[in-house]
Amino acid sequence: MAEEAEGEEDNSLKRNCCSRMRKNLTEPRGHSGHSYLRKFRFALSLFSLFHILAIIGSAKDVYLEKFGADATAIGCLFSVISFWSPLTEFLVGHLQDRACLARFFPLERWGKRAPWLLTHCIIAATAASVVYMPPSDSSGPLETWFVLMLMLSYWGAASCVIAFESARQEIYPYKEERIMVEGLCKYTCMMGGGFGAIPVLVLMADASMLNRLAAVFYIFIFGLVTLEAVPIFKEAKQAPVPIKDQDEEVSAPEVGSVFDIMREVMPRCCCCPRRVKEQRAPNMAFRHLVAMKFWHGAYGASIGSTLFYYVTYVLRLGGWERMQVIVAGGLIAGVTEVGLNLMYMRIFSAGDGRQDTTGTKDRRLLNYVVFCRILNALATFLLMGWVDPSVTMVFLWAFTTRLGLSSFSFWRVSAQCWLVDEDCIFGAVPGRKRQGIIFGALAMTQNFAGAFFSSLTFLGLGLAGLETVNCEARCKHLVDKVVDTTGVVSECVDECFLGVIAQQPDSLRLYVRAVIGMWAPICELLIAFHAFKFPIKGARLRRLYAGICQSRGEEITPKREETGTPHTGRSKIVLSVEATKSVQSSSGRIQRQNTEKEGLLWRLAHTTAMVESWPGAKSLSVFFDVNEAGPQEKRVSKASRPSNPAITVGVSEEEEVPQEPEEVRPSWTEIVPSTRVSL
């Protein structure tokens, strides 16, 4: 009986544990109303994309080694494709904002982003699955099939990425949920890349027809996992913020052309004064973000293009030893990323940014990521560029680089969404939704910089003296002479490759170390600079949060412990409240008073009444800037100049009624030359 009771108790504990876990996963959280499970489904939209990118990213190597494609032709075509990818993201963003698929997928049911994810995920999965099934092995058709399938795959992947970025900004309105989704996306991206690497490794070992047929079904099936997120993408169909023009509401402003967004980044032309007056000031937030994305692409391309050559020619490793170092370094970086990601998701997504009236959390996030980037630049310079090369330093750098880079994506995603939010609410055309164009321009900048600097890096390898030899072709003659060719040929290839490593000039090793240990840290410092100078922070970010709340019909209610105790002393704010009571007429309308003291009190009372009429919680402070440059009788302000502007009380701008100039008397502005009101 006792054993049965213990068994029932254990079963009940298990059921309670499972029910609590199910409740935590399925309980709606945040302003979007999505549970953790639903957010994970949304993050699955990147699984197939990284699965496909891993497949097509290695297609060049398979075509060269297994299909015998012409190296010069494949190299030129791959360079063309590298520059084709940035253009597709810009064009796709423009097409999505214009809802070009609305004819077949109604906006009321599908929104703007779900149709593009549905259709182009299938396009990308189909093209990636048949990329290793060329119709012919002869030169010409082989290269043509290669470039067509890769261009289709990149087009589909770019469409899905822009749809994902835009849908995240619309579905999740605030920073906390966006950070949570970004953390889940990191796991789905790692999963997708891992699943995509499996068929590539199999085909690199044996590219037989049977393996290629199996790869077709494998790639296509996992390429459609992203379709799980299509029902969630349908929620990205928020109505535009209404624009009022003479009591008429306009709900569909034009998104503009693809080049209008780039004009906002370019500096104004100073050669013609008339044109300078007509031009709008550049969008500094967008300019800093574009610059940050440019240097981020340069950093990624520089590291990715030379890290393999660092392990090979600087550490002088080849064959199985090189593979062990690469795999071990990847595992160290991956485990570090997984652990840090969990911690950052919990820290950065906690709380409610709307309640943070002082902006402490946002400022802490920015300062932390900037500090980490600077620290990572210093660590990269010391470990990869200054200290003597060794495998231990590579492993240590794999750990420190994730410490420095893991947190940055959380701030980057928040900054991109803040830029789009501000453009929609407070932009030149309020209510204009052009998420696709903005995200496309940012992605184009990063990918273009990556393609450009990747080409420059490879060109520098040749100029530094890199010389390669096809060791497999050199040892191929042993196949016909030796019965047991497996060990002899592999030993010949290893000896040949070690000889190639030894004959490389020192200038090549110096060049590789300079790119990783000096150029990459410079890019990181530039990234940190533009991130720190990003202007949407502090009071500007609080204003943006208030605008988002207003557009969603929400009201910010401070917590009880954050409201503080009311002030009871005779301070400026009490004085302004008393003035409000003293200057109200019997009809309740604020009237202007004529004496110097009453004039100051009237301004305080008018400001207090105006702020109190606004909805929601607010804070009012009045600051007096007293001029102490000279004697009091000689202090003159703008308000005490001879010209008396017209004074308007209780009327709109279209109905300004000038009053008769009052009698000139000593003004409070001689003592208090300017008054600043801070909200």
Summary of the structure (lengths in Angstrom):
residues: 679
radius of gyration: 31.9
end to end distance: 70.6
largest distance: 116.2
contacts: 2068
relative contact order: 0.09
helix: 68%
strand: 3%
